[in-house]
Amino acid sequence: MQILDGKALAKKIEQSVADEVATLKAQTNRTPGLAVILVGQDPASQAYVSMKKKACDRVGFYSVSHEMPEDISQDAIENTIKMMNQNPNIDGILVQLPLPPQIDTTKILELVDPAKDVDGFHPYNVGRLVTNLDGFVPCTPLGVMKLLQEYNIDVKGKNCCVVGASNIVGKPMASLLLNADATVEICHIFTDDLKKHTLQADIILVGVGVINLIKEDMVKDGAVIIDIGINRADNGKLVGDVDFENVSKKCSYITPVPGGVGPMTIAMLLSNTLKAAQINVQKKD
Ligand code: NAD
């Protein structure tokens, strides 16, 4: 069994983003800019935003975070996004999810300029992904594809079982795999007999939020296991959705949690923001 080391690959990608930022600055005097909108006090969201901000600093991006109270109005968030859409120093806009219940999340995500949609959540970019056209792809599944490529794990013709069907993880994951010629199955909370599906899979990609959902008897020998879940165990430790200790004895490759998909998500945010900045620079030429 080999560990898919997302932390190491993320570091490598970060270094190459930093190098490209330096080149962009030298050639055009232009610094890529990311705006983050954070609503409320959710500790996990605060932690993610803080990690993203630190990563931006490390690669030399300009970043600004708009922190808003839990009871903020729809209009106030929309106005901030409109401002960021117009701001020439901002290449990427990220709205940290989830938003509070009084907010219409779809409307907010649809307001982000698709050219600044570095999270790939705007329906325009979702459509481009589904039709296999270039655009912005959600960072977590994009990071998974990069990790598979790094270890020369070709998904073409492989049976891939995606467990979890959210708009930000499972569905874009399935689209990317399909675009790469895999045979893809998507399972979710209403799937009958999950084990029947996972046992057929050469590659299992699980992003659900349930500790130990994937157990040893649900995995065929030599399968590749991608654990996208992030959960806080009773002892305070971060764990994924896979029973790592037992599944790792049976599989060929596995991502650890932490240190697997998580760091790749942040690396892809940096890479998407750099891409947005590079497109913006070209537009002005
Ligand atoms: P979500 O709640 O929006 O979606 C969960 C999905 O899992 C749904 O499709 C649901 O049908 C399915 N599901 C729930 N229980 C299930 C079960 N028992 N069996 C099969 N399917 C089940 O969550 P999300 O935002 O997609 O996040 C999923 C997980 O991925 C969470 O643990 C989250 O923390 C993690 N996540 C990790 C990263 C990362 O960078 N590694 C990024 C985003 C989300």
Boltz pocket constraint, residues with backbone or C-beta under 6 A from the ligand:
constraints:
  - pocket:
      binder: B
      contacts: [[A, 140], [A, 163], [A, 164], [A, 165], [A, 166], [A, 167], [A, 168], [A, 169], [A, 170], [A, 187], [A, 188], [A, 189], [A, 190], [A, 191], [A, 194], [A, 206], [A, 207], [A, 208], [A, 209], [A, 210], [A, 213], [A, 227], [A, 228], [A, 229], [A, 230], [A, 231], [A, 261], [A, 262], [A, 263], [A, 265]]
      max_distance: 6.0
